Amino acid sequence: RQQFSFPSIFIYGHTSSGKTYVMRTLLTTLQLPHVFVNCVEYFTSRLLLEEILIQLQSCSGTEQTSPVHCDTLNDFVRLFKQAVASQELQDQTLYIVSVLDRAEQLREMEANILPAFLRLQELTDRNVTVVLLSEIVWELFRPNIGCFEPFTMYFSDYSIGHLQKILSQNRPPEYSADFYAAYINILLGVFYMVCRDLKELRHLAALNFAKYCEPVVRGEANERDTRKLWKNIEPHLKKAMQTVYLREIS
């Protein structure tokens, strides 16, 4: 913690590839002082800057007696330095990771916000690293006015083997592991080429499992009759293929 870290890190990858979960787990496990902000929830620069300051005060143990007001970037830098200089953080070099989830929303804010976050360590003269989490590549992110280049890190999509293991953990207790694993293999065989989103695949698995089990429930087949089970579920999976990412709500 006593060493300065890289000023900014840009982590990108497809949705549901574990970016946010890994960062939260890493920061919590290592007990690093950090601020975690979702840029969709705090969609204006003022809301974003004020939320960072509020979480920073809580992180440093400062009792907040009045609401934080931050109208400009200059105010943010001044208040940020004041919060870092609190009594409980003077004994060590402060290492704070300001994680900005869904960071692509920063492109819709004032032009100076993103470059300022990338150089926050320089502006505040404090040991702070800004981590940007996004689903788009840095080339689509880079401002036209130029900026400090962050360290980029790519989270690849889950392989079909990873998805098999993750989705198999949702097995209903009344069915065997082999039976549910066979169902997940069928599901991935149909959807893997068109959908890699873990959340969507988990939704599809839960939605169609009852249909897959129907022959077993009626006593027409056992758990090893994969041919009968496949013939029963095939038309339902083809119908679900047409509505991937388009949730039908009655």
Disulfide bonds with the S-S distance in Angstrom:
none
